Amino acid sequence: MSLIEHIHTDYLPKHIAIIMDGNGRWAKQKGLLRTVGHENGTKSVRQTVESSAELGIKNLTLYAFSTENWNRPKLEVQTLMKLLVSSLKKEIKTLQKNDIKLNAIGCLNELPQKAQKELLEVIEKTKNNNRMCLTLALSYGSREELINTVKKISIKVKNNIISPENIDESVINEHLYTQNLPDVDLLIRTSGEQRISNFLLWQIAYAELYFTKVLWPDFTKEHLYEAIIEYQKRERRFGKTSEQIN
């Protein structure tokens, strides 16, 4: 029996988020430049996106470039930005064929103009697709997102648009980058590292965390299936007891 046959399609995570880690180490192990690792990582992106859509996953968010990644060597950053532009150009057909809508979160204005232009064009061209929403976290940092959210709400409080007494989870959700997305159900991180790295801190409050030693360029649809199967084995209680859930 193949792995996919072990997946219960009536209990799929509504939102999967992935920290795609290990491109540099994958290249280093093979005596290659780090940039080659990033290039090979795009193959795993394509396979993961297509497999998620085929399974029926409605929301997939990929941590593509963090606010901290700007501190990497200049050549590596330039290569990553070029890869972003070329990948968007190449994958538009894949997105359209699979009825996938592209979304992006983060400080997008910090991206090079060419990357911004290509990104916005693909978002516009796929806006009516509804099989799955693929969100790219670009120049994204969760703390920065939360600071930005606090500022936006503070301005509304100051202008008497929002009363402090009425600030609750729903108000905060409405001001996050992810305002149109459900909370994350399953967070996957590749490469063996077991940390969150400033990714969707608010949105993963009750997510199931899954860590694998597989480096991102080696991550296949079978590894995705393994993560989902593990997710489906877990009991999600959201603060309740097992008896209350059952």
C-alpha positions in Angstrom: 0.0 0.0 0.0 1.4 3.4 -1.0 1.7 6.2 1.6 -1.1 8.3 0.0 -3.5 5.5 0.7 -2.9 5.9 4.4 -4.1 9.5 4.3 -7.7 10.2 5.5 -9.0 12.8 3.0 -11.8 13.8 5.5 -9.2 14.9 8.1 -6.8 17.0 6.1 -5.1 20.0 7.7 -6.8 23.2 6.3 -3.5 25.1 6.4 0.0 23.7 6.1 3.0 25.9 6.6 6.6 24.9 5.7 10.0 26.2 6.8 12.0 25.1 3.8 15.4 24.7 5.4 18.6 23.0 4.3 19.4 24.2 0.8 22.8 25.5 1.8 23.8 22.3 3.7 22.6 20.2 0.8 24.9 22.0 -1.5 27.8 22.0 0.9 27.5 18.2 1.4 27.9 17.8 -2.4 30.8 20.3 -2.6 28.6 22.8 -4.5 27.9 26.5 -4.0 25.0 27.4 -1.7 23.2 29.0 -4.6 23.0 25.5 -6.3 21.1 24.3 -3.3 18.6 27.1 -3.7 18.1 26.3 -7.3 17.5 22.6 -6.6 15.1 23.6 -3.8 12.7 25.0 -6.4 12.0 21.4 -7.6 10.8 20.5 -4.1 8.6 23.6 -4.1 6.9 22.6 -7.3 6.4 19.0 -6.2 5.0 20.0 -2.8 2.7 22.6 -4.2 1.2 20.2 -6.8 0.9 17.3 -4.4 -0.8 19.5 -1.8 -3.3 20.7 -4.3 -4.0 17.2 -5.6 -4.6 16.0 -2.0 -7.1 18.7 -1.3 -5.1 21.0 1.0 -6.7 24.4 0.8 -3.9 26.6 2.1 -0.1 26.2 1.8 2.3 28.8 3.1 6.0 28.6 2.3 8.7 30.5 4.2 10.7 31.6 1.2 12.7 34.6 2.5 12.8 36.0 6.1 13.6 39.5 7.2 16.8 38.1 8.6 17.9 36.6 5.3 18.8 40.1 4.0 21.9 39.7 6.2 23.2 36.8 4.1 26.1 37.3 1.7 25.1 39.8 -1.1 25.6 37.3 -3.9 23.4 34.7 -2.2 20.6 37.3 -1.7 20.9 38.5 -5.3 20.7 34.9 -6.5 17.6 34.2 -4.3 15.9 37.3 -5.8 16.7 36.2 -9.3 15.4 32.7 -8.6 12.2 34.3 -7.2 11.6 36.2 -10.5 12.5 33.3 -12.8 10.4 30.8 -10.7 7.4 33.0 -10.8 7.7 33.3 -14.6 8.1 29.5 -15.0 5.5 28.4 -12.5 2.6 30.6 -13.7 1.5 27.7 -16.0 1.6 25.2 -13.1 -0.5 27.5 -10.9 -3.1 28.1 -13.7 -3.2 24.4 -14.6 -3.8 23.4 -11.0 -6.2 26.2 -10.3 -3.9 27.6 -7.5 -4.1 31.2 -6.3 -0.9 33.0 -5.4 -0.7 35.2 -2.3 2.3 36.9 -0.6 2.9 38.2 2.9 5.8 40.2 4.4 7.5 43.5 3.7 7.0 43.2 0.0 8.1 46.7 -0.7 11.7 45.7 0.4 11.9 43.3 -2.5 13.7 44.5 -5.7 11.4 46.3 -8.1 11.6 43.5 -10.7 10.6 40.9 -8.1 7.7 43.0 -6.9 6.5 43.5 -10.4 6.6 39.8 -11.3 5.0 38.8 -8.0 2.1 41.2 -8.4 1.5 40.1 -11.9 1.2 36.5 -11.0 -1.0 37.3 -8.0 -3.3 39.3 -10.4 -3.4 36.5 -13.0 -4.3 33.8 -10.5 -6.6 35.8 -8.2 -9.7 33.9 -9.4 -8.3 30.4 -8.9 -9.8 28.6 -5.9 -8.5 25.1 -5.6 -5.7 26.1 -3.2 -4.1 29.3 -1.9 -0.3 29.3 -2.1 1.2 32.0 0.1 4.8 32.9 -0.1 6.3 34.6 3.0 8.8 37.0 1.5 10.9 39.4 3.5 8.7 38.1 6.3 9.3 38.2 10.1 6.6 37.4 12.6 7.8 39.9 15.2 7.8 42.6 12.5 4.2 41.5 11.5 3.0 41.8 15.2 4.7 45.2 15.6 3.0 46.4 12.4 -0.4 45.0 13.7 0.0 46.8 17.0 0.7 50.1 15.2 -2.3 49.7 12.9 -4.7 49.0 15.8 -3.1 51.8 17.9 -3.9 54.3 15.2 -7.5 53.2 15.0 -7.8 53.4 18.8 -6.3 56.9 18.7 -8.9 57.9 16.0 -11.7 56.3 18.0 -12.3 53.7 15.3 -11.7 50.9 17.7 -12.4 50.9 21.4 -9.6 49.3 23.5 -12.2 47.2 25.3 -13.2 45.6 22.0 -9.8 44.4 21.0 -9.8 40.6 20.9 -8.3 37.8 18.8 -10.6 38.5 15.9 -9.5 42.2 15.8 -5.8 41.2 15.8 -6.4 38.6 13.1 -8.0 41.2 10.9 -4.8 43.3 11.0 -2.3 40.5 10.4 -0.8 39.9 6.9 -2.6 36.6 7.1 -6.0 38.1 7.7 -7.7 36.0 4.9 -6.1 32.7 6.0 -7.1 30.2 8.7 -4.7 29.4 11.5 -2.0 26.9 10.7 -2.9 23.3 11.5 0.5 21.7 10.5 3.9 23.3 10.6 6.7 21.3 8.8 10.4 22.2 9.1 13.0 20.3 7.1 16.8 19.8 7.7 16.6 18.6 11.3 16.5 22.0 13.0 13.8 22.2 15.7 12.9 25.9 16.0 10.3 28.3 14.6 12.7 31.0 13.3 10.2 33.9 13.7 7.6 32.3 11.4 3.9 32.8 11.9 4.2 33.0 15.7 0.6 34.0 16.3 -0.9 31.8 13.6 0.7 28.5 14.9 -0.6 28.8 18.4 -2.3 25.4 18.2 -0.4 24.0 15.2 1.0 20.5 15.2 4.8 20.7 14.7 6.6 18.2 12.5 10.4 18.2 12.1 12.2 16.0 9.6 16.0 15.6 9.0 15.4 15.6 5.2 17.1 18.6 3.6 14.7 20.7 1.5 16.1 19.8 -2.0 15.5 16.2 -1.1 11.9 16.7 0.2 9.5 14.8 -2.0 5.7 14.3 -2.0 6.3 11.1 0.0 7.8 13.2 2.8 4.8 15.4 2.7 2.5 12.4 3.0 4.5 11.2 6.0 4.0 14.5 7.7 0.3 14.5 7.1 -0.1 10.9 8.2 1.7 11.8 11.5 -0.6 14.8 11.9 -3.6 12.6 11.5 -2.4 10.3 14.3 -2.3 13.2 16.8 -5.1 14.2 19.1 -5.7 17.9 18.9 -7.4 19.0 22.1 -7.2 22.8 22.0 -7.0 22.9 25.8 -9.8 20.3 26.4 -9.4 16.8 27.8 -9.4 13.7 25.7 -12.8 12.8 27.1 -14.3 16.1 25.9 -12.9 15.6 22.4 -14.1 12.0 22.1 
